[in-house]
Structure formats: C-alpha cells, structure tokens
Amino acid sequence: MDEVLLALQQKAIPQMVSSDLPDEDDLVELEEQILLPIPASFKEFLMTTSDLVIGSLEPVTAGDPQLHTYLPEVTSEAWANGLPRYLLPLCLSGDLFYCVAQSGEVQLWIDGEPQEETWDDVWHWAQMVWLES
C-alpha cells in the first residue's frame, strides 16, 4: 500500500485548490448517509488519496460534499443506474462502474452488468487502473 500511495502522490497533478482529506469521523458520517459500512482498505484509500488528481479517472472523494465525486452523491447515482445496493462505487467513467464489495474486492460493471475483471482491493485497482489512466 505504501509503495502504491507514493506512486500515486508522485504522479498526481498539482492543484491550485486542494480538497480536504476525510478523517475517521467524516467516514462514519458517510456510512450513516449511505447505510453501508465502508471496507477498511477503502477507508484508508479515501483518507489518503481523496485529494489527488491523476489521469482521466476520478475516484470518489469523501472530504468535500460540494465535489461531483462526493461518495454519497456518486453512490446515489450508481444505485439509480442499476448498481446493486450492496456495492459501493469507487469510480464512474461513462457507463463503467468500478465498485467495492464488502469484502474489499473491486469489481468492474458495464451497463449494469458485472464483468469478469476484478482486483483484490482498492490499492491493486489504483496501481493497475488509476495510475495507468
């Protein structure tokens, strides 16, 4: 995880205005809003990468409710578009949904259908997909 986080930080595009990173209390509030627990690796990901901009993909964020990537808003949109309510969106890109299962595994969904492509956790997804976008 530390190596992936360092690679993400090095590849991040500098921003004039940075968004805030969430803390544990922020994530508890988000869990109450979406009525689902956030898997541990996803929490850690949100608390360390929510302020990074890399490539063409925009993972969800948890620190600023005004951003279009704010987890509760993206979750609502994803669920309205057919993503099962036991999954949490990690990233939306057109008709692609990268989502996190309660086990922490990341799954790819296209047009409301699960695909065979999966990653062990958000850190593997970040290394193999987000860094390459």
C-alpha positions as CSV (number, residue, x, y, z in Angstrom):
1,M,0.0,0.0,0.0
2,D,2.8,2.5,0.9
3,E,4.5,2.0,-2.4
4,V,1.3,2.5,-4.3
5,L,0.4,5.6,-2.3
6,L,3.9,7.0,-3.0
7,A,3.5,6.3,-6.8
8,L,0.1,8.0,-6.7
9,Q,1.4,11.1,-4.9
10,Q,4.3,11.3,-7.4
11,K,2.0,11.1,-10.4
12,A,-0.6,13.5,-9.0
13,I,-1.3,16.7,-10.9
14,P,-0.6,19.7,-8.7
15,Q,-3.9,21.6,-8.0
16,M,-4.4,25.3,-7.2
17,V,-7.1,24.4,-4.7
18,S,-6.8,21.1,-2.9
19,S,-9.7,19.2,-1.4
20,D,-9.7,18.1,2.2
21,L,-8.8,14.6,3.2
22,P,-11.5,13.0,5.3
23,D,-10.9,11.7,8.8
24,E,-12.5,8.7,10.6
25,D,-15.4,10.9,11.9
26,D,-16.1,12.0,8.3
27,L,-16.2,8.4,7.2
28,V,-18.6,7.4,10.0
29,E,-20.9,10.2,8.8
30,L,-20.7,8.9,5.2
31,E,-21.5,5.4,6.4
32,E,-24.6,6.7,8.1
33,Q,-25.7,8.5,5.0
34,I,-25.2,5.5,2.6
35,L,-26.4,3.0,5.2
36,L,-23.5,0.7,4.5
37,P,-20.1,0.1,6.1
38,I,-17.1,1.1,4.1
39,P,-14.5,-1.7,3.9
40,A,-11.2,-0.9,5.8
41,S,-9.0,-0.7,2.7
42,F,-11.5,1.6,1.0
43,K,-11.5,3.8,4.2
44,E,-7.7,4.0,4.1
45,F,-7.8,4.8,0.4
46,L,-10.3,7.7,1.0
47,M,-8.3,9.1,3.9
48,T,-5.0,9.2,1.9
49,T,-5.9,9.8,-1.8
50,S,-9.1,11.9,-1.9
51,D,-7.0,15.0,-2.6
52,L,-5.2,13.5,-5.6
53,V,-5.9,14.2,-9.3
54,I,-4.4,11.6,-11.6
55,G,-5.1,10.8,-15.3
56,S,-8.5,10.5,-16.7
57,L,-10.3,8.7,-13.9
58,E,-11.9,10.4,-10.9
59,P,-12.3,8.1,-7.9
60,V,-14.9,9.1,-5.3
61,T,-13.9,11.6,-2.6
62,A,-15.1,11.9,1.0
63,G,-13.9,15.3,2.3
64,D,-16.0,17.9,0.4
65,P,-19.7,17.5,-0.2
66,Q,-19.6,20.1,-3.0
67,L,-17.5,18.0,-5.3
68,H,-19.1,15.9,-8.0
69,T,-17.1,12.9,-6.8
70,Y,-18.5,13.0,-3.3
71,L,-19.2,9.4,-2.2
72,P,-22.9,9.7,-1.1
73,E,-23.8,11.5,-4.3
74,V,-22.0,9.1,-6.6
75,T,-23.4,6.2,-4.6
76,S,-27.0,7.5,-5.2
77,E,-26.3,7.9,-8.9
78,A,-24.7,4.5,-9.2
79,W,-27.6,2.8,-7.4
80,A,-30.1,4.6,-9.5
81,N,-28.3,3.3,-12.6
82,G,-28.5,-0.3,-11.6
83,L,-25.5,-0.9,-9.4
84,P,-26.6,-3.3,-6.6
85,R,-27.0,-1.6,-3.2
86,Y,-24.5,-3.9,-1.5
87,L,-21.7,-2.4,-3.7
88,L,-20.0,1.0,-3.2
89,P,-18.9,2.9,-6.3
90,L,-15.2,3.6,-6.4
91,C,-15.1,5.4,-9.7
92,L,-17.6,6.1,-12.5
93,S,-16.4,6.6,-16.1
94,G,-19.2,6.8,-18.6
95,D,-21.0,3.5,-18.5
96,L,-18.2,1.9,-16.5
97,F,-18.5,1.5,-12.7
98,Y,-15.6,0.4,-10.6
99,C,-17.1,-0.7,-7.3
100,V,-16.1,-2.1,-4.0
101,A,-17.7,-5.1,-2.4
102,Q,-17.9,-5.5,1.3
103,S,-15.0,-8.0,1.1
104,G,-12.9,-5.1,-0.2
105,E,-12.6,-6.6,-3.7
106,V,-13.0,-4.1,-6.6
107,Q,-15.3,-5.2,-9.4
108,L,-15.9,-3.7,-12.9
109,W,-19.5,-3.2,-14.0
110,I,-20.5,-2.1,-17.5
111,D,-24.1,-1.1,-18.4
112,G,-25.3,-2.5,-15.2
113,E,-23.7,-5.9,-15.7
114,P,-20.8,-7.4,-13.7
115,Q,-17.6,-8.2,-15.7
116,E,-15.0,-10.8,-15.0
117,E,-12.4,-8.2,-14.3
118,T,-11.7,-7.8,-10.6
119,W,-8.9,-6.5,-8.3
120,D,-8.1,-7.8,-4.8
121,D,-8.6,-4.3,-3.3
122,V,-8.6,-0.6,-4.0
123,W,-4.8,-0.5,-3.8
124,H,-4.4,-3.1,-6.6
125,W,-7.0,-1.2,-8.6
126,A,-5.2,2.1,-8.1
127,Q,-1.9,0.6,-9.2
128,M,-3.2,-1.3,-12.2
129,V,-6.0,1.1,-13.4
130,W,-5.9,4.6,-11.9
131,L,-2.2,5.1,-12.3
132,E,-2.4,4.0,-15.9
133,S,-5.4,6.2,-16.8
